């Protein structure tokens, strides 16, 4: 559907459809107005605002007591066209009953609890818009709802947030506390966008300073002990997951989600359609990784390479097996994610460049790979020392 050209009063009025709304471009960055408005021809008063950053929001324009009013409905596509029309008609019905939708919403907002907002508004939104929404739900259920659940959303203060942040930092770490802060900040900003609250109590809260990134990886002796311990274990789905982590450097979540349809043993590739960086990428399967895939065919019971106990599920985790391997190898202070660091360190020591390591690990930017720069420097230094030794040998 072609969008009308911007000329007359009615140029931006048409029947909303998914195809049409998806094609609406962001507002011109050079425009004086922050958003461009489009009108639905099916529900009078329903509008869509397209912002300069590409986000799109529904709202309803209406009159109450001869005054023009505007009420926010929600962000597209988290709020579908059908839901936007339904809410718009509900608001218009209130007007026909002599009630102002804005005033009625404010009454609800004053009593809306943190938990109600999270369960009715945020989680449905996150499930559509965030790949990591399950991580959010875990933080919400484990800590945030317990701390703020019964409090009215609008009554939560900056001090409440500060005290919560301090508790999380004391129990866990500055980094964990800052991740919680980021989620809370997003929650309250959405509350403002959706017209449930007017202020964000996180605004004046400062994040904690974090320590440098962790760089734990196995040295040669530890690597030998770890692989010997792993080899001695009875073969299970979990032991093969650990092997594929060691042989490819992919993330645990990426390994657990591997699908047989995305594996090409002959070509030695595995497709990761949904990575942390938000882009699909191909992982190179070396000979050891290919052998894991061949061995896993004997476990093949569903679409997942590493199947779980329940039908059509993948393995949920490797913690018990991983801890058993570590104990047998006599290794402490080593996480499953550190296998990824070990893979990178071996690559660097074998002469791989930081760019090559970036590609192997699937880092979106080179900044993440810079943590291995000191290893790269050492590899270069070793080469330099080798050259010097040969020169000395030639001149002696």
C-alpha positions as CSV (number, residue, x, y, z in Angstrom):
1,X,0.0,0.0,0.0
2,X,1.4,3.4,-1.0
3,X,1.3,6.0,1.7
4,X,-0.4,9.3,0.7
5,X,1.9,12.2,-0.2
6,X,2.1,15.0,2.3
7,X,0.2,17.9,0.9
8,X,-3.4,18.4,2.1
9,X,-5.1,18.0,5.5
10,X,-6.1,14.5,4.7
11,X,-2.8,13.3,3.1
12,X,-1.8,11.1,6.1
13,X,-5.2,9.5,6.7
14,X,-5.6,5.9,5.6
15,X,-6.8,2.6,6.9
16,X,-4.1,1.2,9.2
17,X,-2.7,-2.1,8.2
18,X,0.5,-3.9,9.2
19,X,2.0,-3.6,5.8
20,X,1.3,0.2,5.7
21,X,2.6,0.9,9.2
22,X,5.7,-1.1,8.8
23,X,6.6,1.0,5.7
24,X,6.2,4.3,7.5
25,X,9.7,5.9,7.6
26,X,11.1,7.7,10.6
27,X,10.4,11.4,10.9
28,X,12.9,13.6,9.0
29,X,15.7,14.4,11.4
30,X,15.9,17.9,10.0
31,X,12.2,18.6,10.7
32,X,11.2,21.0,13.5
33,X,8.5,18.6,14.8
34,X,9.7,15.6,16.7
35,X,7.1,13.2,15.2
36,X,5.0,12.8,12.1
37,X,1.3,11.9,12.7
38,X,-0.8,9.5,10.7
39,X,-4.6,9.0,11.1
40,X,-6.6,5.8,10.9
41,X,-9.7,6.0,8.6
42,X,-11.4,3.2,10.4
43,X,-11.4,4.5,14.0
44,X,-11.8,8.3,14.1
45,X,-9.2,9.9,16.4
46,X,-6.8,7.0,16.4
47,X,-3.3,8.3,15.5
48,X,0.1,6.8,14.9
49,X,3.2,9.0,15.7
50,X,6.5,8.2,13.9
51,X,9.5,9.5,15.7
52,X,12.9,10.5,14.4
53,X,14.5,7.4,15.8
54,X,12.0,5.1,14.0
55,X,9.8,4.2,16.9
56,X,6.0,4.4,16.4
57,X,3.3,5.1,19.0
58,X,-0.5,4.9,19.0
59,X,-2.6,7.6,20.7
60,X,-6.2,8.8,20.6
61,X,-7.3,12.4,20.0
62,X,-10.7,13.2,21.4
63,X,-12.8,16.1,22.9
64,X,-14.1,16.2,26.4
65,X,-16.1,19.2,27.7
66,X,-15.2,21.0,24.5
67,X,-11.5,20.6,25.2
68,X,-9.1,18.7,22.9
69,X,-7.4,15.8,24.7
70,X,-4.8,13.2,23.8
71,X,-4.3,9.8,25.5
72,X,-1.4,7.4,24.8
73,X,-2.3,3.9,23.8
74,X,1.1,2.2,23.4
75,X,4.0,1.5,21.1
76,X,3.6,-0.3,17.8
77,X,4.1,-3.3,17.1
78,X,4.0,-4.3,20.8
79,X,0.5,-3.0,20.7
80,X,-1.1,-4.4,17.5
81,X,-3.4,-2.4,15.3
82,X,-6.4,-4.5,16.5
83,X,-5.6,-3.8,20.1
84,X,-5.0,-0.1,19.5
85,X,-8.4,0.1,17.8
86,X,-10.0,-1.8,20.7
87,X,-8.5,0.5,23.3
88,X,-9.4,3.6,21.3
89,X,-13.0,2.5,21.1
90,X,-13.0,1.7,24.8
91,X,-11.8,5.3,25.5
92,X,-14.4,6.7,23.2
93,X,-17.1,4.8,25.0
94,X,-16.0,6.4,28.3
95,X,-16.4,9.8,26.6
96,X,-19.9,8.9,25.5
97,X,-20.7,8.1,29.2
98,X,-19.5,11.5,30.3
99,X,-16.1,10.2,31.6
100,X,-12.7,11.5,30.7
101,X,-10.4,8.6,29.7
102,X,-7.3,10.5,31.0
103,X,-8.9,11.1,34.4
104,X,-10.0,7.5,34.6
105,X,-6.5,6.3,33.7
106,X,-5.0,8.6,36.3
107,X,-7.2,7.0,38.9
108,X,-6.0,3.6,37.9
109,X,-2.3,4.8,37.8
110,X,-2.5,6.1,41.3
111,X,-3.4,2.6,42.6
112,X,-1.5,0.5,40.0
113,X,1.1,-1.5,41.8
114,X,4.5,-2.3,40.6
115,X,3.6,-6.0,40.2
116,X,0.4,-5.2,38.3
117,X,2.4,-3.0,35.9
118,X,5.1,-5.7,35.4
119,X,2.7,-8.6,34.8
120,X,0.0,-6.8,32.7
121,X,2.1,-4.3,30.8
122,X,5.9,-4.9,30.8
123,X,6.2,-8.7,30.5
124,X,3.8,-8.9,27.4
125,X,5.8,-6.1,25.8
126,X,9.2,-7.7,26.6
127,X,8.1,-11.0,25.2
128,X,7.6,-9.4,21.8
129,X,10.5,-6.9,21.8
130,X,13.4,-8.5,23.8
131,X,15.2,-11.8,23.0
132,X,16.5,-11.8,26.6
133,X,13.0,-11.3,28.1
134,X,13.4,-14.4,30.2
135,X,16.4,-12.8,32.0
136,X,14.2,-9.9,32.8
137,X,11.5,-12.1,34.2
138,X,14.1,-13.9,36.4
139,X,15.2,-10.6,37.9
140,X,11.6,-9.4,38.4
141,X,10.4,-12.6,40.0
142,X,13.5,-13.2,42.1
143,X,14.1,-9.7,43.5
144,X,12.1,-6.8,42.1
145,X,8.6,-7.9,42.7
146,X,9.6,-9.0,46.2
147,X,10.9,-5.6,46.9
148,X,8.4,-3.3,45.1
149,X,5.5,-5.6,44.2
150,X,2.8,-4.1,46.4
151,X,3.9,-0.5,46.2
152,X,2.0,1.8,43.8
153,X,4.2,2.3,40.7
154,X,3.9,6.1,41.1
155,X,4.9,6.0,44.8
156,X,8.3,4.3,44.4
157,X,11.0,6.9,45.2
158,X,14.7,7.5,44.3
159,X,15.6,6.3,47.8
160,X,13.8,3.1,47.3
161,X,15.8,2.4,44.1
162,X,19.1,3.4,45.8
163,X,18.5,1.0,48.7
164,X,17.5,-1.8,46.4
165,X,20.7,-1.2,44.3
166,X,22.9,-1.3,47.5
167,X,21.3,-4.6,48.6
168,X,21.9,-6.2,45.2
169,X,25.5,-5.0,45.1
170,X,26.1,-6.3,48.7
171,X,24.7,-9.7,47.8
172,X,26.2,-10.0,44.3
173,X,28.4,-7.4,42.6
174,X,28.4,-3.9,41.2
175,X,27.9,-5.3,37.7
176,X,24.8,-7.3,38.7
177,X,23.4,-4.2,40.5
178,X,23.9,-2.1,37.4
179,X,22.1,-4.7,35.3
180,X,19.2,-4.5,37.7
181,X,19.3,-0.7,37.5
182,X,19.1,-0.8,33.7
183,X,16.0,-2.9,33.8
184,X,14.3,-0.7,36.4
185,X,15.2,2.4,34.5
186,X,13.6,0.9,31.3
187,X,10.5,-0.1,33.3
188,X,9.9,3.4,34.6
189,X,10.6,5.0,31.3
190,X,8.0,2.8,29.6
191,X,5.6,3.7,32.4
192,X,6.1,7.3,31.5
193,X,5.7,6.6,27.7
194,X,2.5,4.7,28.4
195,X,1.1,7.5,30.6
196,X,1.0,5.5,33.8
197,X,3.4,7.7,35.7
198,X,5.0,11.1,35.3
199,X,8.5,10.6,36.8
200,X,11.3,8.1,36.8
201,X,12.7,7.5,40.3
202,X,15.9,6.0,38.7
203,X,16.8,9.3,37.1
204,X,19.0,10.5,39.9
205,X,20.4,7.2,40.9
206,X,24.1,6.6,39.9
207,X,25.3,3.3,38.8
208,X,28.2,1.6,40.7
209,X,31.7,1.6,39.2
210,X,32.5,-1.9,37.9
211,X,35.7,-3.8,38.1
212,X,37.5,-4.7,34.9
213,X,36.3,-7.6,32.9
214,X,37.1,-11.1,34.0
215,X,39.8,-12.9,32.0
216,X,39.9,-16.4,33.6
217,X,41.1,-19.1,31.2
218,X,42.9,-22.4,31.5
219,X,46.6,-22.6,31.3
220,X,48.3,-25.5,29.5
221,X,48.5,-27.7,32.6
222,X,44.9,-27.0,33.6
223,X,43.7,-27.6,30.0
224,X,45.3,-31.0,30.0
225,X,43.8,-32.0,33.3
226,X,40.3,-30.6,32.3
227,X,40.3,-32.5,29.0
228,X,41.5,-35.7,30.6
229,X,38.8,-35.5,33.3
230,X,36.2,-34.8,30.6
231,X,37.4,-37.7,28.5
232,X,37.1,-40.1,31.5
233,X,33.4,-39.1,32.2
234,X,30.6,-41.3,30.9
235,X,29.4,-39.8,27.6
236,X,26.2,-37.9,28.1
237,X,24.5,-35.0,26.3
238,X,26.1,-32.6,28.8
239,X,29.6,-33.9,28.2
240,X,29.2,-33.3,24.5
241,X,27.9,-29.8,25.2
242,X,31.1,-29.1,27.1
243,X,33.2,-30.5,24.2
244,X,31.4,-28.3,21.6
245,X,32.0,-25.2,23.8
246,X,35.7,-26.1,24.0
247,X,36.1,-26.8,20.3
248,X,34.1,-23.8,19.0
249,X,34.1,-21.1,21.6
250,X,30.4,-20.5,21.2
251,X,28.2,-19.4,24.1
252,X,26.4,-22.0,26.2
253,X,23.0,-20.6,25.2
254,X,24.0,-20.8,21.6
255,X,25.1,-24.4,22.0
256,X,22.0,-25.5,23.8
257,X,19.8,-24.0,21.1
258,X,21.6,-25.6,18.1
259,X,19.1,-27.2,15.7
260,X,19.9,-30.2,13.4
261,X,18.5,-28.3,10.4
262,X,21.3,-25.7,10.9
263,X,24.1,-28.2,11.0
264,X,26.2,-29.1,7.9
265,X,28.7,-31.7,9.0
266,X,30.1,-32.2,5.5
267,X,30.9,-28.5,5.1
268,X,31.8,-28.1,8.7
269,X,29.4,-25.2,9.6
270,X,26.7,-24.5,12.1
271,X,24.2,-21.7,11.7
272,X,23.3,-19.6,14.7
273,X,20.2,-17.7,13.6
274,X,19.7,-15.7,16.8
275,X,22.9,-14.5,18.5
276,X,23.5,-12.1,21.3
277,X,24.6,-9.5,18.8
278,X,21.1,-9.9,17.1
279,X,22.6,-11.2,13.8
280,X,22.8,-14.7,12.4
281,X,26.3,-16.1,11.9
282,X,28.0,-19.3,10.7
283,X,30.3,-21.1,13.2
284,X,33.2,-23.1,11.8
285,X,33.2,-26.7,12.9
286,X,36.7,-28.0,13.1
287,X,37.4,-31.8,13.0
288,X,36.9,-32.2,16.7
289,X,33.6,-30.3,16.6
290,X,32.4,-32.3,13.6
291,X,33.1,-35.5,15.5
292,X,30.9,-34.2,18.3
293,X,28.1,-33.8,15.8
294,X,28.6,-37.3,14.4
295,X,28.6,-38.8,17.9
296,X,25.4,-36.8,18.8
297,X,23.5,-38.5,16.1
298,X,23.1,-41.5,18.4
299,X,21.3,-39.2,20.8
300,X,19.0,-37.7,18.1
301,X,15.4,-37.7,19.4
302,X,14.1,-34.3,18.3
303,X,15.1,-31.2,16.4
304,X,17.8,-30.1,18.9
305,X,21.4,-31.3,18.6
306,X,21.5,-31.4,22.4
307,X,18.1,-32.8,23.4
308,X,16.5,-32.5,26.8
309,X,14.6,-35.1,28.8
310,X,11.2,-33.8,27.8
311,X,9.9,-34.2,24.2
312,X,10.9,-31.4,21.8
313,X,13.1,-29.6,24.3
314,X,16.8,-29.0,24.5
315,X,19.1,-29.7,27.4
316,X,18.5,-27.0,30.1
317,X,22.0,-26.8,31.5
318,X,25.4,-28.5,32.2
319,X,26.1,-27.3,35.8
320,X,26.2,-30.7,37.5
321,X,28.4,-32.3,34.9
322,X,30.6,-29.2,34.6
323,X,31.2,-29.1,38.3
324,X,32.0,-32.9,38.3
325,X,34.6,-32.4,35.6
326,X,36.2,-29.5,37.4
327,X,36.4,-31.4,40.7
328,X,38.0,-34.4,38.9
329,X,40.5,-32.1,37.3
330,X,41.2,-30.2,40.5
331,X,40.3,-26.8,39.0
332,X,38.6,-24.0,40.9
333,X,37.3,-20.5,40.0
334,X,36.3,-21.5,36.5
335,X,32.9,-20.9,34.9
336,X,31.3,-22.5,31.8
337,X,31.7,-19.1,30.1
338,X,35.4,-19.1,30.8
339,X,35.7,-22.0,28.3
340,X,35.0,-19.3,25.7
341,X,37.9,-17.2,27.1
342,X,40.1,-20.4,27.0
343,X,39.2,-20.9,23.3
344,X,40.2,-17.3,22.5
345,X,43.5,-17.5,24.4
346,X,44.5,-20.7,22.6
347,X,43.7,-19.0,19.3
348,X,45.8,-16.0,20.2
349,X,48.7,-18.2,21.3
350,X,48.5,-20.1,18.0
351,X,49.0,-16.8,16.1
352,X,45.4,-15.7,15.4
353,X,44.9,-12.0,15.1
354,X,42.4,-10.1,17.2
355,X,40.2,-9.7,14.1
356,X,40.2,-13.4,13.5
357,X,39.3,-14.0,17.2
358,X,36.5,-11.4,16.9
359,X,35.1,-13.4,13.9
360,X,35.5,-16.8,15.7
361,X,33.7,-15.6,18.8
362,X,31.0,-13.6,16.9
363,X,31.7,-10.3,18.7
364,X,29.7,-7.5,17.2
365,X,32.5,-5.0,17.7
366,X,36.2,-5.2,18.2
367,X,35.9,-3.6,21.6
368,X,34.8,-6.9,23.2
369,X,37.8,-8.6,21.7
370,X,40.3,-6.1,23.1
371,X,40.3,-8.0,26.5
372,X,42.6,-10.5,24.7
373,X,45.0,-7.8,23.4
374,X,47.6,-8.5,26.1
375,X,47.7,-12.2,24.9
376,X,48.2,-10.9,21.4
377,X,51.0,-8.7,22.5
378,X,52.7,-11.8,24.2
379,X,52.3,-13.8,21.0
380,X,54.0,-11.0,19.0
381,X,56.7,-10.8,21.6
382,X,57.3,-14.5,21.4
383,X,57.7,-14.2,17.6
384,X,60.1,-11.3,18.1
385,X,62.1,-13.3,20.6
386,X,62.2,-16.2,18.1
387,X,63.5,-13.9,15.4
388,X,66.2,-12.5,17.7
389,X,67.3,-15.9,18.8
390,X,67.7,-17.0,15.2
391,X,69.8,-13.9,14.4
392,X,72.0,-14.5,17.4
393,X,72.4,-18.1,16.3
394,X,73.4,-17.0,12.8
395,X,75.9,-14.5,14.0
396,X,77.5,-16.6,16.7
